[in-house]
Amino acid sequence: DVEAGLLYPDASFDGIVCFEVFEYLRDPARAIFEIQRLLKPGGAALISLPFFYPDHSDRIRYTEQRALELFRPLFADVKVFRIGNAYTALWDIIRKQAQRLRLRPLKILISGLIFPLYALLKIFGLDRRTDNWYSGLFFVVRR
């Protein structure tokens, strides 16, 4: 339990992976301190935070700014990468809603529209653009 503290000595690890955990924590600052404590000097942690996702009983969603405020004080180097954009977020919503439809003809119709949309995203590189919409954040932090 990264939030409660782990029974390893300081500077025990070259790397730590923490995917899709922070949104469930009560005390994320404590978890960040624990990750920093466990990393060797120069060690790195890979951390992902979902943002624009369906409700999945998580406690909090982190914006890029808020996450940076948490990580920067304890790490020498913090790099953030946005996952997705407005186009991919829209794609995810349509795709997930189509999967939930019970009326088969409507499901087939919407599914038939989804794949051309996906093709347009790929053809025009819209899936690789960055903007102020994102599905999540990916951090590489170094001690």
N, C-alpha and C positions, 0 to 999 in steps of 0.2 A: 504494500500500500504506500505509494509514493507520497501521499498526503500525510500519513501518520508517521512516516519515517521508516527507512529500511535498515536492517542490521548488517550493514557493510561499513568498513572503515572509510574515512574521507579519501577522495581521489582514487577510487577503486576501478573505475571504468574508463576506457578510451572512448566509448560511444554508448549512447542511450537512445532508445526508440520509444516514443510515447505518442501513439496515434489514437485520436478520437477519445481522449480521456478527460481533458480539462473541463469540458462542458458538464461533467457530472460532479465535480469536486465542490466541497463546501469552502475550502481554504486553498485556492490556487496559488497564492503567494507562498504558502508552506511547501507545496509540491515543487514550485520553481526553485526554491531554496534547496530542497533535497536533491534535485537534479544537478544543480550547480555544485553542491557538496560532494556528490558521488563522482563527478567528472574529474579526470586527471587534467592538469594544466595542458591546454591545447586540445583537449577532448571536445567532441561535438555531440549534440543531441538533435535528433530529428523529431519534430513535434508538429502534429496536424490538429487543426481546429475547424470543425464544421461551422458554417454560418447560415447560408440560405438552404435549409433542409427542412423536411417535414418534422413536425413535433415528434420526438422520440423519447419523451420523459427526461430530457436533459434539464439542467438547472439554469444555464446561462449560455448566451451566444456572445462571442468576442468579435468586436470590430478589429480591424488592423491596428488602429490607433491605440485601443485599450490593451491589446496584446503586447504591442511594443512597449507601452508604459510598464507592463509587468516584467518583461524579459530584459530590457536594456540595463537596468541598474545592477544586475548580477552577472552579466555576461560581457566579455570583451568584444565579441563580434556577434551581431544579430542580423541575419538575412531573412527576409520574408518574401514569399511568392504567393500570389493570389491564384486560387484554383477556380477556373471558369470565368464567365463574364455574363452579360445580360442575355446573350444568345443561348449560351449553354444552360443557363438557369431556366430560361423559357422552355428549352428542349426537355430538360429534366421534368418540369411541371407537366407538360403535355404528355410525355411518355408515361410517367407514373400515374396520372389520372386515367389514361387510356387503359392501363393494366387493371384498374379497379372497376371498369364498366362491366355491368352484368348483361346488358343487351348486346348479343353477339353481332347483329348487323351494324350497330353504332360503333362497337369496338373495332370491327373490320374497317369501317369507313375512316375512323380517326387514325387507326394504325396505318392505313394506306396513305394518309397525309403526312404522317410522321417521318417516314423514310425519305421522301423528297426534301423535307425541311433539313434533315440530317445531311443529305447529300449537298445541299446548298451551303450549309455551314462549313463542310469540308472543302468544297470546290473553291469558295471565295475566302477561305482562311479565317472565317468569322469566329471559329472555335478557339483561335489562338490570340485574338485581340484581348487587350485588357481595358477595363473601364471601371466604373465605381460599383458595379454589381459583381459579386463573386459568391461561389458556392461554399468556399472555405479558404483556409490559410494554411500554408506549409512553412514552417520555420526551420532554419539551420542555425543553431546557437553554439558558440564556442566559448569555452572557459579561458 
